[in-house]
Amino acid sequence: MLDNLRDEASFVEEEPVPEELSKKPAKPSRPFLGMTPAQRFVIALLLFLMICLLGTFCLLVTERVVLPIM
């Protein structure tokens, strides 16, 4: 019953698309910010670690967290 539902629902017959129009134009592979993906990952990782360290130091300075040192 529902096997050919998509075929029955199409009211407009599709015309074949020429090969020239079906191919997408090739994008020039331009690196984002002039860096490779690995370099961007290292920058993001270093930024994340810096924020974690600064946040930890901020919590220690404001005495919201106390180190368990005797």
ChimeraX attribute file (.defattr): number of C-alpha atoms within 10 A of each C-alpha:
attribute: neighborCount
match mode: 1-to-1
recipient: residues
	/A:1	4
	/A:2	6
	/A:3	7
	/A:4	8
	/A:5	9
	/A:6	8
	/A:7	8
	/A:8	9
	/A:9	8
	/A:10	9
	/A:11	7
	/A:12	6
	/A:13	6
	/A:14	7
	/A:15	6
	/A:16	7
	/A:17	8
	/A:18	8
	/A:19	7
	/A:20	8
	/A:21	8
	/A:22	9
	/A:23	8
	/A:24	7
	/A:25	8
	/A:26	6
	/A:27	6
	/A:28	6
	/A:29	6
	/A:30	9
	/A:31	9
	/A:32	9
	/A:33	7
	/A:34	9
	/A:35	11
	/A:36	11
	/A:37	11
	/A:38	9
	/A:39	11
	/A:40	14
	/A:41	12
	/A:42	11
	/A:43	12
	/A:44	12
	/A:45	12
	/A:46	12
	/A:47	12
	/A:48	11
	/A:49	12
	/A:50	12
	/A:51	12
	/A:52	12
	/A:53	12
	/A:54	11
	/A:55	12
	/A:56	13
	/A:57	13
	/A:58	13
	/A:59	13
	/A:60	13
	/A:61	11
	/A:62	9
	/A:63	10
	/A:64	9
	/A:65	12
	/A:66	10
	/A:67	7
	/A:68	5
	/A:69	4
	/A:70	3
